[in-house]
Amino acid sequence: MRLFILGLGYSVQHFVHRFGGGFSHVAGTVRDPAKRDDLAGIEVHGFSGERPARATVEQVRDADVLLVSIPPGPAGDPAIAAFGDVLAAGRRKIVYLSTIGVYGDHGGGWVDETTPPQSTLDRARMRVAAEQAWMDIAHGDAAILRLAGIYGPGRNALATLRAGTARRIVKPGQIFNRIHVDDIASAIMAAIPHQGGGTWNVCDDEPTPPQDVIAYAAQLMGVAPPPEEDFATAEMSAMARSFYASSARVSNAKLKHELGIALVHPTYRHGLDALWRAGEGQ
């Protein structure tokens, strides 16, 4: 199988590291190839939302699997705008990485894939529109993976504590799900051979207040956790504050049942324990 990746970001690079050897050819896009020297073994193409090069269009056309991690914008999905004609003309498996943020605020209640998206955030509404656009262009054979808060090597509470940037922001009733990049990679791989399209939440078993994750990481490191800060008065950017606009417990039952996923890191504790053993934060 030939794999083409639209947007060689953190999670997708981890997927290629684990499973790239199972494809006959791997290629993908970045905004500026000259600034990326971390993509050995991948044929890299430049794409920043403008008209793509002919060679890039040809690679998309010839791909058996298209993995998409480019976010949509106010004008819609830039990848569909750029490659829509060639995508509509052929059949291939499409895996689109979305976000559980589309569900919006449920006051800490449980949601699953049958819960209608209701986020008031513009970026989440754009995600919902992009999900449908990819499903349409894939003739129904798109796997929509809604990812929880992503963490893994180099991006985790241990690393932020060591860097001195960790904060314990406390908003009463706030609940988040998370997902380790190992489990994202497994979900992508499981979605590729799945017959027909669908939507799956890719998240852990234990939605948790964010301050608890920082406290556990501090315990592993044997250091004092940063002081708690009241969300109402904490200094935060508008973007950072917007992540607290939604509180929900997201179910991963469908992911386990239909795609057969057994999470390697079912809770943040499992994930942080493994990262600590690997030397993170030390």
One Martini backbone bead per residue (centre of mass of N, CA, C, O) as a GRO file, in nm:
protein
  282
    1MET     BB    1   0.098   0.035   0.019
    2ARG     BB    2   0.016   0.375  -0.028
    3LEU     BB    3   0.122   0.663   0.158
    4PHE     BB    4  -0.052   0.971   0.237
    5ILE     BB    5   0.031   1.285   0.404
    6LEU     BB    6  -0.160   1.548   0.554
    7GLY     BB    7   0.038   1.643   0.781
    8LEU     BB    8   0.346   1.622   0.960
    9GLY     BB    9   0.288   1.559   1.262
   10TYR     BB   10   0.320   1.425   1.564
   11SER     BB   11   0.128   1.176   1.543
   12VAL     BB   12   0.208   1.086   1.253
   13GLN     BB   13   0.506   1.033   1.306
   14HIS     BB   14   0.453   0.806   1.506
   15PHE     BB   15   0.311   0.620   1.310
   16VAL     BB   16   0.549   0.587   1.113
   17HIS     BB   17   0.750   0.471   1.315
   18ARG     BB   18   0.570   0.209   1.367
   19PHE     BB   19   0.418   0.156   1.048
   20GLY     BB   20   0.576   0.236   0.782
   21GLY     BB   21   0.691  -0.056   0.698
   22GLY     BB   22   0.393  -0.149   0.576
   23PHE     BB   23   0.476   0.033   0.336
   24SER     BB   24   0.586   0.097   0.011
   25HIS     BB   25   0.501   0.412   0.055
   26VAL     BB   26   0.607   0.739   0.192
   27ALA     BB   27   0.420   1.045   0.207
   28GLY     BB   28   0.428   1.418   0.256
   29THR     BB   29   0.337   1.718   0.432
   30VAL     BB   30   0.471   2.053   0.454
   31ARG     BB   31   0.521   2.380   0.463
   32ASP     BB   32   0.860   2.357   0.506
   33PRO     BB   33   1.113   2.155   0.414
   34ALA     BB   34   1.367   2.330   0.508
   35LYS     BB   35   1.265   2.299   0.832
   36ARG     BB   36   1.295   1.973   0.790
   37ASP     BB   37   1.504   1.701   0.962
   38ASP     BB   38   1.271   1.462   1.081
   39LEU     BB   39   1.198   1.277   0.785
   40ALA     BB   40   1.308   1.004   0.753
   41GLY     BB   41   1.169   0.803   0.488
   42ILE     BB   42   1.019   1.058   0.368
   43GLU     BB   43   0.838   1.202   0.122
   44VAL     BB   44   0.865   1.547   0.076
   45HIS     BB   45   0.609   1.804   0.071
   46GLY     BB   46   0.491   2.109  -0.017
   47PHE     BB   47   0.219   2.261   0.195
   48SER     BB   48   0.006   2.578   0.253
   49GLY     BB   49  -0.281   2.592   0.071
   50GLU     BB   50  -0.194   2.607  -0.199
   51ARG     BB   51  -0.095   2.532  -0.492
   52PRO     BB   52   0.007   2.239  -0.592
   53ALA     BB   53   0.219   2.031  -0.700
   54ARG     BB   54   0.226   1.791  -0.931
   55ALA     BB   55   0.370   1.571  -0.760
   56THR     BB   56   0.163   1.581  -0.532
   57VAL     BB   57  -0.089   1.505  -0.688
   58GLU     BB   58   0.020   1.227  -0.780
   59GLN     BB   59   0.047   1.104  -0.496
   60VAL     BB   60  -0.248   1.126  -0.420
   61ARG     BB   61  -0.362   0.961  -0.657
   62ASP     BB   62  -0.173   0.690  -0.580
   63ALA     BB   63  -0.302   0.644  -0.320
   64ASP     BB   64  -0.440   0.413  -0.083
   65VAL     BB   65  -0.366   0.611   0.161
   66LEU     BB   66  -0.519   0.880   0.353
   67LEU     BB   67  -0.368   1.106   0.585
   68VAL     BB   68  -0.535   1.353   0.795
   69SER     BB   69  -0.400   1.667   0.982
   70ILE     BB   70  -0.536   1.912   0.864
   71PRO     BB   71  -0.681   2.192   0.941
   72PRO     BB   72  -0.929   2.393   0.926
   73GLY     BB   73  -1.085   2.681   0.793
   74PRO     BB   74  -1.295   2.940   0.717
   75ALA     BB   75  -1.286   2.822   0.399
   76GLY     BB   76  -1.209   2.540   0.492
   77ASP     BB   77  -1.056   2.274   0.346
   78PRO     BB   78  -0.747   2.289   0.198
   79ALA     BB   79  -0.719   1.999   0.078
   80ILE     BB   80  -0.983   1.989  -0.079
   81ALA     BB   81  -0.930   2.240  -0.250
   82ALA     BB   82  -0.659   2.118  -0.382
   83PHE     BB   83  -0.763   1.780  -0.419
   84GLY     BB   84  -1.061   1.719  -0.500
   85ASP     BB   85  -1.054   1.610  -0.792
   86VAL     BB   86  -0.865   1.362  -0.743
   87LEU     BB   87  -1.036   1.238  -0.514
   88ALA     BB   88  -1.312   1.206  -0.675
   89ALA     BB   89  -1.177   1.008  -0.907
   90GLY     BB   90  -1.120   0.809  -0.663
   91ARG     BB   91  -1.013   0.528  -0.459
   92ARG     BB   92  -0.968   0.549  -0.098
   93LYS     BB   93  -0.835   0.554   0.206
   94ILE     BB   94  -0.964   0.761   0.474
   95VAL     BB   95  -0.793   0.941   0.740
   96TYR     BB   96  -0.935   1.153   0.993
   97LEU     BB   97  -0.818   1.402   1.214
   98SER     BB   98  -0.980   1.496   1.493
   99THR     BB   99  -1.210   1.604   1.764
  100ILE     BB  100  -1.372   1.608   2.080
  101GLY     BB  101  -1.451   1.919   2.068
  102VAL     BB  102  -1.730   1.889   1.910
  103TYR     BB  103  -1.923   1.838   2.165
  104GLY     BB  104  -1.868   2.013   2.395
  105ASP     BB  105  -2.073   2.100   2.662
  106HIS     BB  106  -2.168   1.851   2.945
  107GLY     BB  107  -2.096   1.887   3.252
  108GLY     BB  108  -1.936   1.593   3.266
  109GLY     BB  109  -2.075   1.418   3.079
  110TRP     BB  110  -2.159   1.168   2.875
  111VAL     BB  111  -2.016   1.069   2.556
  112ASP     BB  112  -2.069   0.984   2.207
  113GLU     BB  113  -2.113   0.921   1.865
  114THR     BB  114  -2.433   1.000   1.908
  115THR     BB  115  -2.351   1.278   1.984
  116PRO     BB  116  -2.418   1.585   1.910
  117PRO     BB  117  -2.269   1.841   1.801
  118GLN     BB  118  -2.221   2.169   2.019
  119SER     BB  119  -2.016   2.365   1.971
  120THR     BB  120  -1.928   2.722   2.000
  121LEU     BB  121  -1.676   2.686   1.843
  122ASP     BB  122  -1.547   2.755   1.544
  123ARG     BB  123  -1.333   2.524   1.517
  124ALA     BB  124  -1.541   2.295   1.567
  125ARG     BB  125  -1.733   2.355   1.334
  126MET     BB  126  -1.518   2.312   1.116
  127ARG     BB  127  -1.474   2.014   1.181
  128VAL     BB  128  -1.752   1.907   1.112
  129ALA     BB  129  -1.744   1.996   0.816
  130ALA     BB  130  -1.488   1.833   0.744
  131GLU     BB  131  -1.587   1.554   0.805
  132GLN     BB  132  -1.810   1.555   0.588
  133ALA     BB  133  -1.630   1.617   0.344
  134TRP     BB  134  -1.460   1.355   0.364
  135MET     BB  135  -1.692   1.158   0.345
  136ASP     BB  136  -1.789   1.247   0.066
  137ILE     BB  137  -1.513   1.212  -0.097
  138ALA     BB  138  -1.509   0.892   0.008
  139HIS     BB  139  -1.789   0.760  -0.030
  140GLY     BB  140  -1.799   0.680   0.299
  141ASP     BB  141  -1.470   0.586   0.327
  142ALA     BB  142  -1.425   0.720   0.625
  143ALA     BB  143  -1.209   0.779   0.902
  144ILE     BB  144  -1.312   0.923   1.205
  145LEU     BB  145  -1.083   1.065   1.440
  146ARG     BB  146  -1.142   1.152   1.775
  147LEU     BB  147  -0.928   1.337   1.960
  148ALA     BB  148  -0.774   1.380   2.233
  149GLY     BB  149  -0.548   1.471   2.445
  150ILE     BB  150  -0.219   1.496   2.354
  151TYR     BB  151   0.043   1.256   2.436
  152GLY     BB  152   0.409   1.218   2.490
  153PRO     BB  153   0.699   1.243   2.374
  154GLY     BB  154   0.778   1.574   2.486
  155ARG     BB  155   0.444   1.568   2.561
  156ASN     BB  156   0.413   1.643   2.900
  157ALA     BB  157   0.403   1.680   3.240
  158LEU     BB  158   0.701   1.618   3.289
  159ALA     BB  159   0.818   1.828   3.090
  160THR     BB  160   0.682   2.084   3.215
  161LEU     BB  161   0.802   2.056   3.494
  162ARG     BB  162   1.103   2.064   3.409
  163ALA     BB  163   1.056   2.352   3.257
  164GLY     BB  164   0.848   2.532   3.443
  165THR     BB  165   0.530   2.531   3.289
  166ALA     BB  166   0.349   2.419   3.488
  167ARG     BB  167  -0.010   2.404   3.560
  168ARG     BB  168  -0.282   2.443   3.813
  169ILE     BB  169  -0.586   2.453   3.681
  170VAL     BB  170  -0.899   2.541   3.845
  171LYS     BB  171  -1.218   2.397   3.747
  172PRO     BB  172  -1.505   2.324   3.848
  173GLY     BB  173  -1.588   2.017   3.684
  174GLN     BB  174  -1.345   1.959   3.516
  175ILE     BB  175  -1.317   1.750   3.212
  176PHE     BB  176  -1.078   1.522   3.063
  177ASN     BB  177  -0.933   1.376   2.790
  178ARG     BB  178  -0.688   1.136   2.676
  179ILE     BB  179  -0.392   1.052   2.451
  180HIS     BB  180  -0.167   0.840   2.337
  181VAL     BB  181   0.029   0.800   2.058
  182ASP     BB  182   0.025   0.493   2.055
  183ASP     BB  183  -0.295   0.476   2.034
  184ILE     BB  184  -0.326   0.636   1.779
  185ALA     BB  185  -0.165   0.452   1.594
  186SER     BB  186  -0.347   0.202   1.635
  187ALA     BB  187  -0.608   0.333   1.529
  188ILE     BB  188  -0.515   0.392   1.244
  189MET     BB  189  -0.441   0.099   1.166
  190ALA     BB  190  -0.733  -0.016   1.222
  191ALA     BB  191  -0.891   0.173   1.013
  192ILE     BB  192  -0.782   0.097   0.731
  193PRO     BB  193  -0.929  -0.207   0.699
  194HIS     BB  194  -1.196  -0.096   0.745
  195GLN     BB  195  -1.516  -0.142   0.649
  196GLY     BB  196  -1.595   0.144   0.592
  197GLY     BB  197  -1.721   0.394   0.760
  198GLY     BB  198  -1.651   0.626   1.044
  199THR     BB  199  -1.677   0.703   1.403
  200TRP     BB  200  -1.411   0.769   1.650
  201ASN     BB  201  -1.309   0.761   1.974
  202VAL     BB  202  -0.980   0.876   2.092
  203CYS     BB  203  -0.951   0.755   2.418
  204ASP     BB  204  -0.956   0.716   2.738
  205ASP     BB  205  -1.087   0.574   3.048
  206GLU     BB  206  -1.002   0.858   3.230
  207PRO     BB  207  -1.147   1.119   3.303
  208THR     BB  208  -0.977   1.431   3.410
  209PRO     BB  209  -0.855   1.657   3.592
  210PRO     BB  210  -0.580   1.845   3.510
  211GLN     BB  211  -0.443   1.874   3.798
  212ASP     BB  212  -0.396   1.564   3.847
  213VAL     BB  213  -0.171   1.518   3.640
  214ILE     BB  214   0.039   1.704   3.764
  215ALA     BB  215   0.048   1.570   4.043
  216TYR     BB  216   0.147   1.292   3.944
  217ALA     BB  217   0.406   1.382   3.809
  218ALA     BB  218   0.532   1.499   4.067
  219GLN     BB  219   0.539   1.232   4.220
  220LEU     BB  220   0.734   1.084   4.028
  221MET     BB  221   0.964   1.318   4.067
  222GLY     BB  222   0.969   1.434   4.368
  223VAL     BB  223   0.787   1.697   4.357
  224ALA     BB  224   0.639   1.989   4.380
  225PRO     BB  225   0.362   2.116   4.297
  226PRO     BB  226   0.205   2.347   4.168
  227PRO     BB  227   0.001   2.578   4.231
  228GLU     BB  228  -0.309   2.658   4.255
  229GLU     BB  229  -0.543   2.792   4.008
  230ASP     BB  230  -0.787   3.002   3.935
  231PHE     BB  231  -0.958   3.025   3.651
  232ALA     BB  232  -1.100   3.308   3.687
  233THR     BB  233  -0.789   3.454   3.752
  234ALA     BB  234  -0.615   3.342   3.547
  235GLU     BB  235  -0.350   3.377   3.334
  236MET     BB  236  -0.465   3.369   2.990
  237SER     BB  237  -0.519   3.283   2.696
  238ALA     BB  238  -0.775   3.256   2.485
  239MET     BB  239  -0.703   2.974   2.386
  240ALA     BB  240  -0.660   2.835   2.660
  241ARG     BB  241  -0.943   2.905   2.775
  242SER     BB  242  -1.116   2.752   2.555
  243PHE     BB  243  -1.052   2.455   2.662
  244TYR     BB  244  -1.263   2.512   2.917
  245ALA     BB  245  -1.554   2.515   2.768
  246SER     BB  246  -1.526   2.198   2.797
  247SER     BB  247  -1.719   1.926   2.962
  248ALA     BB  248  -1.631   1.573   2.935
  249ARG     BB  249  -1.718   1.230   2.897
  250VAL     BB  250  -1.549   1.003   2.686
  251SER     BB  251  -1.622   0.740   2.488
  252ASN     BB  252  -1.445   0.414   2.377
  253ALA     BB  253  -1.625   0.161   2.303
  254LYS     BB  254  -1.625   0.160   1.990
  255LEU     BB  255  -1.323   0.129   1.945
  256LYS     BB  256  -1.305  -0.151   2.082
  257HIS     BB  257  -1.533  -0.306   1.928
  258GLU     BB  258  -1.473  -0.230   1.612
  259LEU     BB  259  -1.131  -0.205   1.623
  260GLY     BB  260  -0.989  -0.368   1.864
  261ILE     BB  261  -0.889  -0.187   2.098
  262ALA     BB  262  -0.602  -0.199   2.320
  263LEU     BB  263  -0.489  -0.011   2.551
  264VAL     BB  264  -0.175   0.077   2.665
  265HIS     BB  265  -0.298   0.369   2.789
  266PRO     BB  266  -0.585   0.393   2.978
  267THR     BB  267  -0.423   0.607   3.151
  268TYR     BB  268  -0.232   0.861   3.267
  269ARG     BB  269  -0.063   0.679   3.450
  270HIS     BB  270   0.040   0.481   3.242
  271GLY     BB  271   0.175   0.693   3.060
  272LEU     BB  272   0.363   0.828   3.273
  273ASP     BB  273   0.511   0.578   3.365
  274ALA     BB  274   0.641   0.516   3.087
  275LEU     BB  275   0.784   0.790   3.051
  276TRP     BB  276   0.956   0.774   3.305
  277ARG     BB  277   1.108   0.509   3.228
  278ALA     BB  278   1.220   0.665   2.956
  279GLY     BB  279   1.316   0.969   3.092
  280GLU     BB  280   1.106   1.161   3.152
  281GLY     BB  281   1.192   1.441   3.353
  282GLN     BB  282   1.525   1.369   3.415
   0.00000   0.00000   0.00000
